[in-house]
Amino acid sequence: MKPYLANLMNALSLIGLSFWGYLSSETPSITALIPLFIGIILLILTPGVRKQNKMVAHIAVFLTIVVLIGLIKPLLGVFERWDTTAILRVCIMVLSSIVAMVAFILNFIAAKKNKAANTN
């Protein structure tokens, strides 16, 4: 998968699922919207990722790592409550972030190989 598509998919899942989780919570907290805000930033960065701007791609990777780490606590929390819908929402956000990370890593590896092949 191309990194910009993985980033776009991740951004949209973070936005939609965190907003859904916030609205469906009996006691909504603004911290539930952190993935939404990161998703909006990732969405804004998508054109730069598509143009293979290294700085933008590295910012997107950093934010993806941050959201992955940040979703650990909510994931543990929903498993404790055994809220099936919340488990599904958080797992999809984690999975989409992992897919985006893998796409970025594979793209970075391919770019490095291409650069090495072109310098030889």
SVG drawing of the C-alpha trace seen along z (x, -y; Angstrom):
<svg xmlns="http://www.w3.org/2000/svg" viewBox="-24 -20 53 28">
<polyline fill="none" stroke="black" stroke-width="0.4" points="0.0,0.0 1.3,-3.5 2.1,-5.5 -0.2,-8.4 -3.1,-6.0 -2.3,-4.3 -1.9,-7.7 -5.3,-8.9 -7.0,-5.7 -5.5,-6.1 -6.4,-9.7 -10.0,-9.1 -10.4,-6.1 -8.9,-8.2 -11.2,-11.1 -14.4,-9.0 -13.9,-6.5 -12.7,-8.8 -15.6,-11.2 -18.0,-8.3 -16.5,-7.1 -16.8,-10.6 -20.4,-11.0 -21.4,-7.5 -19.8,-7.9 -22.0,-8.3 -19.2,-10.4 -17.4,-12.0 -13.9,-13.4 -12.0,-15.8 -9.1,-13.3 -11.2,-10.9 -10.8,-13.5 -7.0,-13.3 -7.0,-10.7 -9.4,-13.0 -7.0,-16.0 -4.1,-13.8 -6.2,-12.4 -7.0,-16.0 -3.3,-16.8 -2.5,-13.6 -5.2,-14.4 -3.7,-17.8 -0.2,-16.2 -1.5,-13.6 -0.8,-15.8 2.8,-16.2 3.2,-12.5 1.8,-11.9 4.4,-14.2 7.1,-12.2 8.2,-15.2 10.6,-13.7 9.9,-16.2 6.1,-15.8 6.5,-12.0 8.6,-12.0 6.1,-14.2 3.3,-11.8 5.3,-8.8 6.0,-10.6 2.3,-11.4 1.3,-7.8 3.7,-6.5 2.3,-9.0 -1.2,-7.9 -0.3,-4.2 1.3,-4.7 -1.6,-6.8 -4.1,-4.2 -2.6,-1.6 -4.3,-2.9 -7.7,-3.2 -7.3,0.3 -6.6,1.7 -9.5,-0.3 -12.1,1.0 -10.9,4.6 -11.4,4.1 -15.0,2.8 -15.5,5.4 -17.3,2.9 -17.5,4.7 -18.2,1.7 -15.4,-0.3 -13.0,2.6 -13.8,2.7 -13.4,-1.1 -10.0,-1.2 -8.7,2.0 -9.6,0.5 -7.7,-2.7 -4.7,-0.7 -4.8,1.6 -5.0,-1.3 -2.1,-3.0 0.0,0.2 -0.8,0.5 0.2,-3.1 3.5,-2.5 4.3,0.6 3.6,-1.3 5.9,-4.2 8.7,-1.8 8.5,0.2 8.5,-3.0 11.6,-4.3 13.4,-1.0 12.5,-1.1 13.7,-4.7 17.0,-3.9 17.5,-0.9 16.7,-3.1 19.1,-5.8 21.9,-3.2 21.3,-1.7 21.4,-5.1 24.6,-6.1 26.4,-2.9"/>
</svg>
